[in-house]
């Protein structure tokens, strides 16, 4: 599942060769590649395409966007969901809803991807009640102080109830509550 890392992870977007096919070159899951959305910048000088990669076996779902400006193409960090078995519990993705939009950060345009996902944890022998939770994951890429830059951050996991929203100015408002099991 996407990790709920509430500290921003900063990176530089990767370059993609002009003739490269994103569905072939970025398809780490070796599965089905689908164009989910296309976004034209408000200035009209760039186009961003959101891709969804689903593995053939169904154990992984990945979202990534490619921004084309002139002959330059850059690739965002991914938001990925894996079906895993952790400590005797299956963690699986129920649904993921992506949203791609342009926002402004420090007065400069940026592209933002928000994925709201619902996940479920179940025990293989059904000995414990299934639980579900939402994760709010964001990737934002644009012009940073030292050139092109991206930031990735997520909120919510199987131990933390959370909601989060990204404003048009790049501010994330969230309401996360930590849950702790008491013991004697």
Residue pairs with C-beta under 8 A, 6 or more apart in sequence:
1 81
1 82
1 84
1 91
1 93
1 117
1 119
1 135
1 157
1 158
2 79
2 80
2 81
2 115
2 117
2 135
2 137
2 154
3 154
3 157
4 135
4 154
4 155
4 156
4 157
4 160
4 162
5 152
5 153
5 154
6 153
6 154
6 155
6 174
6 176
7 153
8 151
8 152
8 153
9 77
9 151
9 152
9 153
10 149
10 150
10 151
11 77
11 149
11 150
11 151
11 152
12 147
12 148
12 149
12 150
13 67
13 74
13 75
13 76
13 77
13 141
13 148
13 149
13 150
14 74
14 75
15 72
15 73
15 74
15 75
16 22
16 25
16 26
16 66
16 73
16 74
16 75
17 25
17 73
18 71
18 73
20 73
22 33
22 49
22 51
22 64
22 66
22 75
23 33
23 51
26 33
26 51
26 53
26 64
26 66
26 75
27 33
27 53
28 53
28 62
28 78
29 53
29 54
29 55
29 56
29 60
29 61
29 62
30 55
30 56
31 53
31 54
31 55
31 56
31 57
31 60
32 53
32 54
32 56
33 51
33 52
33 53
34 51
34 52
34 53
34 54
35 49
35 50
35 51
36 50
36 51
36 52
36 63
36 98
36 100
37 49
37 50
37 98
37 100
38 47
38 48
38 49
38 50
39 47
39 48
39 49
39 50
39 100
39 101
39 102
39 111
40 46
40 47
41 47
41 48
41 102
41 109
42 102
42 109
43 109
45 69
45 70
46 67
46 68
46 69
47 67
47 68
48 65
48 66
48 67
48 68
48 100
48 111
49 65
49 66
49 68
50 63
50 64
50 65
50 98
50 100
50 113
51 63
51 64
51 65
51 66
52 61
52 62
52 63
52 98
53 60
53 61
53 62
53 63
53 64
54 60
54 61
55 61
58 83
59 82
59 83
60 80
60 81
60 82
60 83
61 80
61 81
61 93
61 96
62 78
62 79
62 80
62 81
63 78
63 79
63 80
63 96
63 98
63 113
63 115
64 75
64 76
64 77
64 78
64 79
65 75
65 76
65 100
65 111
65 113
65 139
65 141
66 73
66 74
66 75
66 76
67 73
67 74
67 76
67 111
67 141
74 141
74 148
76 111
76 113
76 139
76 141
76 150
77 139
77 150
77 152
78 139
79 113
79 115
79 137
79 139
79 152
79 154
81 93
81 96
81 117
81 119
83 90
83 91
83 92
83 93
84 90
84 91
85 91
85 124
88 123
88 124
89 121
89 122
89 123
89 128
90 121
90 122
90 123
90 124
91 119
91 120
91 121
91 158
92 119
92 120
92 121
92 122
93 117
93 118
93 119
94 117
94 118
94 119
94 120
94 132
95 117
95 118
96 115
96 116
96 117
96 118
97 115
97 116
97 117
98 113
98 114
98 115
99 113
99 114
99 115
99 116
100 111
100 112
100 113
101 111
101 112
101 114
102 109
102 110
102 111
102 112
103 109
103 110
103 111
103 112
103 140
103 166
103 167
103 168
103 169
103 170
104 110
104 168
104 169
104 170
105 140
105 142
105 169
105 170
106 170
108 142
108 143
109 142
109 143
110 140
110 141
110 142
110 143
110 170
111 140
111 141
111 142
112 138
112 139
112 140
112 166
112 170
113 138
113 139
113 140
114 136
114 137
114 138
114 166
115 136
115 137
115 138
116 134
116 135
116 136
116 137
117 134
117 135
117 137
118 132
118 133
118 134
119 132
119 133
119 134
119 135
119 158
120 130
120 131
120 132
121 130
121 131
121 132
121 158
122 128
122 130
131 158
133 156
133 157
133 158
133 160
133 161
134 156
134 162
134 163
135 154
135 155
135 156
135 157
135 162
136 154
136 155
136 156
136 162
136 163
136 164
136 165
136 174
137 152
137 153
137 154
137 155
138 151
138 152
138 153
138 154
138 164
138 166
138 172
139 150
139 151
139 152
140 150
140 151
140 166
140 170
141 148
141 149
141 150
141 151
142 148
142 149
143 149
153 172
155 162
155 163
155 164
155 172
155 174
155 176
156 162
156 163
156 164
156 176
159 178
159 179
160 176
160 177
160 178
160 179
161 176
161 177
161 179
162 174
162 175
162 176
162 177
163 174
163 175
164 172
164 173
164 174
164 175
164 176
165 172
165 173
165 174
166 172
167 173
